[in-house]
């Protein structure tokens, strides 16, 4: 293997002149990159002892496929048929139509992001969002940053710098991506004061460290991504509020999942309104049960929130215009009683899901063996731990082959394999996605020998 073998490779300009690439409609840069990838693969194969060089039209087709792959954006739309409504790996909550339109409008031109049109001077970036949050939660003040970890960091940095902050050992949670509450606390400058045990923490545990002077603030974290059952005890937020008031120390809360008002969650599930009525500040995520964009939302007492907004970290953690547009629109949906997609998914009744699954199965039957089956999904996104959502799916066969094909489709379709079948859970399908699945399976049937 050597120079003579490499001479069998076509020239770059010859490959680029082939009809497969010329007629592809792809950018010239993608065509060149695709051709380069194919030629590099051939060079490596020749040096590895495989001197066979395919015909030009075959190489050109490979180059076109490589070019198409390279021309696709890295962040792509997928069809979520997993049954997990707030799938963290798939971007959590899909935005409502109003929120998507607000993002597009803010992206396509200029906006009054920090300009008061009435006064004709600089205005507040988050002012409208704050008004809506106060209206929805009853809190005196509100603010928003780029995610809930940032909200926790800002809350502790602004309100408890250098102070001992008491937290139950049962609430020292990992919040995802190996980031943990103690790590965020350490970065904020607050000093961690652990109280109680993993499964049991009493009011007296908090009182002891306040009395001794070890702690000058209280932090309550809702373990929204796991559940401890059995021999357990925890302190309600109202009890902590009374204790904090008696010692004149702040009570800060991380609600995480951010359930707003009554909804498709257990009756005893903590809500933003309940915790905000008791605490100095409560923070929660915008893209979980609220069903909006990624954001860290803070609501609470006016003076505490004012200190958050004036902390130097506030600028570093601030939301961009697109997230603000989506968040405001999502909050307007909640105010107006419009069910955002994530909430609608969680609220859909099993009998309606069965009908949807049966319709999808009828649509797909011409292409592969399938049937509507009962299954169970979940809320996901670190919310409603242990709560199964009765659901319905279409079971497809052959599972392994179809899973790979659908995942590689133009709009990737993601389901889950269960008991030898590929399940496409209809709870998390958005309007019109049934047709995407039908088209993909039609192509799959056409490609099979």
C-alpha positions in Angstrom: 0.0 0.0 0.0 1.4 3.3 -0.9 1.4 6.2 -3.3 0.2 4.1 -6.3 -2.8 2.9 -4.4 -3.7 6.5 -3.3 -3.5 7.6 -7.0 -6.7 5.6 -7.6 -8.6 8.1 -5.5 -10.6 10.6 -7.6 -9.6 14.3 -7.5 -11.6 16.6 -5.2 -12.9 18.7 -8.2 -14.0 15.5 -10.0 -16.0 14.4 -7.0 -17.6 17.8 -6.5 -18.6 17.9 -10.2 -20.6 14.7 -9.8 -24.4 15.1 -10.2 -25.1 13.7 -6.7 -23.4 16.8 -5.2 -24.1 19.4 -7.9 -27.9 18.7 -7.8 -28.0 18.4 -4.0 -28.9 22.0 -3.3 -26.5 21.9 -0.4 -24.1 24.8 0.4 -20.8 24.5 -1.4 -19.0 24.5 2.0 -21.0 21.4 3.1 -20.3 19.7 -0.3 -16.6 20.2 0.1 -16.7 19.0 3.7 -18.6 15.9 2.7 -16.2 15.1 -0.1 -13.2 15.6 2.2 -14.7 13.2 4.8 -15.2 10.5 2.2 -11.7 10.9 0.7 -10.1 10.9 4.2 -12.0 7.7 5.0 -10.7 6.1 1.8 -7.1 7.1 2.5 -7.3 5.5 5.9 -8.8 2.4 4.4 -6.0 2.1 1.8 -3.3 2.5 4.5 -5.0 -0.1 6.5 -4.7 -2.6 3.7 -8.0 -2.2 1.9 -7.1 -0.8 -1.5 -10.5 -1.3 -3.1 -11.8 2.0 -4.3 -15.5 2.2 -5.1 -16.8 3.6 -8.4 -17.2 7.4 -8.6 -21.0 7.5 -8.5 -20.9 5.5 -5.2 -18.3 7.8 -3.7 -20.4 10.8 -4.8 -23.5 9.4 -3.1 -21.5 8.8 0.1 -20.1 12.4 -0.1 -23.7 13.7 -0.5 -24.9 11.8 2.6 -21.9 13.1 4.6 -22.6 16.7 3.3 -26.3 16.4 4.3 -25.2 15.3 7.8 -22.7 18.1 8.1 -25.3 20.7 6.9 -27.8 19.8 9.6 -27.9 22.0 12.7 -26.6 20.3 15.8 -29.7 21.3 17.8 -32.6 19.7 16.0 -36.3 19.1 16.5 -37.1 15.5 17.6 -40.4 13.7 18.1 -40.7 12.7 21.8 -42.6 9.4 21.9 -41.0 8.3 25.2 -43.9 9.2 27.4 -41.7 11.5 29.6 -43.3 14.9 29.3 -40.4 17.0 30.7 -37.6 15.0 29.2 -34.4 16.8 30.3 -32.3 15.3 27.5 -34.9 16.5 25.0 -35.1 20.1 26.2 -37.8 19.6 28.8 -41.0 21.6 28.2 -42.1 22.4 24.7 -43.2 26.0 24.4 -46.8 27.1 23.8 -47.7 28.6 20.5 -47.9 32.1 22.1 -44.4 31.7 23.6 -42.9 30.4 20.3 -44.4 33.3 18.4 -43.1 35.7 21.1 -39.6 34.3 20.7 -39.7 34.6 16.9 -40.9 38.2 17.1 -38.2 39.2 19.5 -35.5 37.4 17.4 -36.5 38.9 14.0 -36.0 42.6 14.9 -35.3 45.1 17.6 -37.4 45.2 20.8 -38.0 47.4 23.8 -35.9 45.0 26.0 -34.6 47.8 28.3 -36.5 50.7 27.0 -39.6 52.3 28.6 -41.8 53.3 25.6 -44.1 55.4 27.8 -41.4 57.4 29.6 -39.0 57.5 26.6 -36.0 56.3 28.6 -34.2 53.2 29.8 -36.5 50.7 31.5 -36.4 47.4 33.3 -35.4 44.2 31.5 -37.6 42.0 33.6 -40.3 44.4 34.6 -43.2 42.8 32.8 -42.2 39.3 33.9 -42.0 40.5 37.5 -45.5 42.0 37.4 -47.0 38.7 36.0 -45.2 36.6 38.6 -46.4 38.8 41.4 -50.0 38.6 40.1 -49.8 34.8 39.8 -48.1 34.0 43.1 -49.2 36.8 45.4 -45.6 37.6 46.2 -44.4 41.2 47.0 -41.5 41.0 44.6 -40.2 38.8 41.8 -37.1 38.4 39.6 -35.8 35.9 37.0 -32.4 34.6 36.0 -31.1 32.0 33.6 -31.8 28.8 35.5 -32.7 27.6 39.0 -29.2 26.7 40.0 -28.3 30.3 39.2 -31.3 31.4 41.3 -30.1 29.4 44.3 -26.6 30.8 43.9 -27.9 34.4 43.7 -30.3 33.9 46.6 -27.5 32.7 48.9 -24.9 35.1 47.6 -27.1 38.2 48.0 -28.8 37.3 51.3 -26.5 35.0 53.3 -22.8 35.8 52.4 -20.5 34.4 55.0 -23.5 33.2 57.1 -24.2 29.8 58.4 -27.2 28.4 56.6 -29.1 25.4 58.2 -30.4 22.7 55.8 -31.7 19.2 56.5 -29.4 16.4 55.6 -32.3 14.9 53.7 -32.4 17.9 51.4 -28.7 18.0 50.3 -29.8 16.9 46.8 -27.9 16.5 43.6 -29.7 18.8 41.1 -28.5 17.2 37.9 -25.2 17.0 35.9 -23.4 16.0 39.2 -24.0 19.5 40.6 -25.1 19.4 44.3 -26.7 21.8 46.7 -23.6 21.9 49.0 -21.4 22.8 46.0 -23.7 25.7 45.0 -23.8 26.8 48.6 -20.0 26.8 48.9 -19.6 28.8 45.7 -22.1 31.4 47.1 -20.0 32.1 50.1 -22.6 30.7 52.5 -21.5 28.2 55.1 -23.3 24.8 55.1 -24.8 23.8 58.5 -26.3 20.3 58.3 -29.1 19.4 60.6 -31.2 16.2 61.3 -30.7 12.9 59.5 -31.3 11.7 56.0 -34.7 10.4 56.7 -35.8 12.4 59.8 -35.4 16.1 60.6 -37.3 17.9 63.3 -38.0 21.5 64.1 -35.7 21.2 67.2 -32.8 20.4 64.9 -33.0 23.8 63.3 -33.7 25.5 66.6 -30.6 24.0 68.1 -28.2 25.6 65.5 -30.0 28.9 65.6 -29.8 29.0 69.4 -26.1 28.1 69.3 -25.3 30.8 66.7 -24.0 28.2 64.2 -26.7 29.3 61.7 -28.1 32.7 60.8 -30.4 31.6 58.1 -32.6 28.6 57.1 -32.8 26.9 53.7 -35.4 24.4 52.7 -35.0 22.4 49.5 -37.8 20.4 48.0 -36.4 17.0 46.9 -38.4 17.2 43.7 -36.4 14.6 41.8 -36.6 11.7 44.3 -38.8 10.5 47.2 -37.9 9.1 50.6 -40.5 6.7 52.0 -40.9 4.8 55.2 -39.6 6.0 58.5 -39.4 9.7 57.6 -40.1 13.1 59.0 -39.6 16.6 57.7 -40.5 20.1 58.8 -43.3 22.0 57.0 -42.4 25.4 55.5 -44.9 27.2 57.8 -43.2 25.8 60.9 -39.8 26.9 59.6 -41.3 30.3 58.8 -42.5 30.7 62.4 -39.1 29.6 63.7 -37.2 32.0 61.4 -39.4 34.9 62.5 -38.8 34.2 66.1 -35.1 34.3 65.6 -35.3 37.1 63.0 -33.4 35.2 60.4 -34.3 34.7 56.7 -36.0 31.6 55.4 -35.0 30.7 51.8 -36.6 28.0 49.8 -35.7 26.1 46.6 -38.9 24.5 45.2 -37.2 23.2 42.1 -40.2 21.9 40.1 -42.3 25.0 40.5 -45.9 23.8 40.7 -48.1 26.8 40.3 -51.6 26.5 41.7 -53.8 23.4 41.6 -52.9 21.2 38.7 -52.2 17.6 37.5 -50.0 16.9 40.6 -50.9 15.4 44.0 -53.1 17.6 46.3 -50.4 17.8 48.9 -47.6 18.7 46.4 -46.0 22.0 47.5 -46.9 25.0 45.3 -45.1 28.2 44.7 -48.0 30.2 46.3 -47.9 28.2 49.5 -44.1 28.5 50.0 -44.0 32.1 48.9 -46.5 33.0 51.5 -44.2 31.7 54.2 -40.6 32.3 53.0 -38.5 35.4 52.4 -37.6 34.1 48.9 -38.6 31.0 46.9 -36.9 30.0 43.7 -38.0 27.4 41.1 -37.5 26.4 37.5 -39.2 27.9 34.5 -39.0 24.8 32.2 -40.5 22.2 34.5 -44.1 22.2 35.7 -44.4 25.9 34.7 -43.9 24.6 31.1 -41.9 27.6 29.9 -38.3 28.3 28.8 -35.2 27.5 30.9 -35.2 30.1 33.7 -34.7 30.5 37.4 -37.6 32.3 39.0 -37.4 34.0 42.4 -40.4 35.4 44.3 -40.7 36.7 47.8 -40.7 39.7 50.1 -40.0 43.0 48.5 -36.9 43.9 50.4 -35.3 40.5 49.9 -36.0 40.6 46.2 -34.6 44.1 45.9 -31.3 42.9 47.3 -31.3 40.1 44.7 -31.8 42.5 41.9 -29.0 44.8 43.0 -26.4 42.1 43.6 -23.5 42.1 41.1 -24.3 38.4 40.2 -27.7 39.4 38.9 -26.2 40.8 35.7 -24.0 37.8 35.2 -27.0 35.5 35.5 -29.5 37.5 33.7 -31.9 36.2 31.0 -31.5 37.0 27.4 -34.3 38.6 25.3 -35.5 35.4 23.7 -35.9 33.6 27.1 -37.7 36.7 28.5 -40.1 36.8 25.6 -40.9 33.1 26.1 -41.2 33.4 29.8 -43.6 36.4 29.6 -45.8 34.6 27.1 -45.9 31.5 29.2 -46.9 33.5 32.3 -49.6 35.2 30.2 -50.9 31.7 29.3 -51.2 30.9 33.0 -52.9 34.2 33.8 -55.4 33.7 30.9 -56.1 30.0 31.8 -54.5 28.7 28.6 -53.0 25.2 29.3 -49.4 25.1 28.1 -48.3 21.9 26.3 -46.5 20.3 29.2 -49.5 20.8 31.5 -51.9 19.6 28.8 -49.8 16.4 28.4 -49.9 15.7 32.2 -53.7 16.3 32.3 -54.7 14.1 29.3 -57.0 11.3 30.5 -56.1 7.7 29.8 -59.3 7.1 27.7 -58.3 10.0 25.4 -54.8 8.6 25.1 -56.2 5.2 24.2 -58.2 6.7 21.4 -55.2 8.5 20.2 -53.1 5.3 20.3 -55.7 3.4 18.4 -55.8 6.0 15.7 -52.1 6.0 15.4 -51.9 2.2 15.2 -54.5 2.2 12.4 -52.3 4.8 10.6 -49.2 2.7 10.9 -50.6 -0.8 10.4 -49.9 -0.7 6.6 -46.2 -0.4 7.2 -45.4 -2.8 10.1 -47.0 -5.0 12.7 -48.3 -2.8 15.5 -51.0 -2.5 18.2 -52.3 0.0 20.8 -51.1 -1.1 24.3 -51.5 0.2 27.8 -48.3 1.6 29.4 -47.1 4.2 31.9 -45.1 7.4 31.5 -43.9 10.0 33.9 -43.6 13.7 34.3 -39.8 13.7 34.2 -37.5 16.7 34.6 -37.0 16.1 38.3 -40.7 16.5 39.1 -43.4 14.3 40.7 -41.0 11.5 41.7 -42.6 8.1 41.9 -45.7 9.2 40.2 -46.5 7.0 37.2 -48.8 8.4 34.5 -51.2 5.8 33.1 -50.8 6.0 29.3 -51.2 4.4 26.0 -48.6 3.6 23.2 -48.3 2.0 19.9 -46.1 -1.2 20.1 -44.1 -1.8 16.9 -42.1 -4.7 15.7 -39.2 -5.4 14.9 -38.2 -3.2 17.8 -34.4 -3.0 17.5 -34.4 -2.3 13.8 -37.1 0.3 14.0 -35.6 2.1 16.9 -32.3 2.7 15.0 -34.2 3.7 11.8 -36.6 6.1 13.5 -33.8 7.6 15.6 -31.9 8.3 12.3 -34.9 9.8 10.5 -34.8 13.3 9.1 -36.8 14.4 12.2 -35.6 11.8 14.7 -38.3 9.8 16.4 -37.5 8.6 19.9 -39.5 5.9 21.7 -38.5 3.2 24.2 -38.0 -0.6 23.9 -40.1 -2.6 26.4 -40.5 -6.4 26.4 -39.2 -6.7 22.9 -41.4 -4.0 21.4 -40.7 -0.5 20.4 -43.3 1.7 22.2 -44.3 5.1 20.9 -46.2 6.7 23.8 -48.8 9.1 22.5 -49.0 11.2 25.6 -46.0 13.2 24.6 -46.8 13.5 20.9 -47.5 17.0 19.7 -50.2 17.8 17.0 -49.1 16.7 13.5 -46.3 14.4 14.7 -48.3 11.3 13.9 -47.8 12.2 10.2 -44.0 12.4 10.7 -44.1 8.9 12.2 -46.2 7.6 9.3 -43.9 9.1 6.7 -40.8 7.6 8.4 -42.4 4.1 8.5 -43.5 4.5 4.9 -39.8 5.1 3.9 -38.7 2.2 6.1 -41.0 -0.2 4.4 -39.9 1.1 1.0 -36.2 0.6 1.9 -36.6 -3.0 3.1 -35.9 -5.8 0.6 
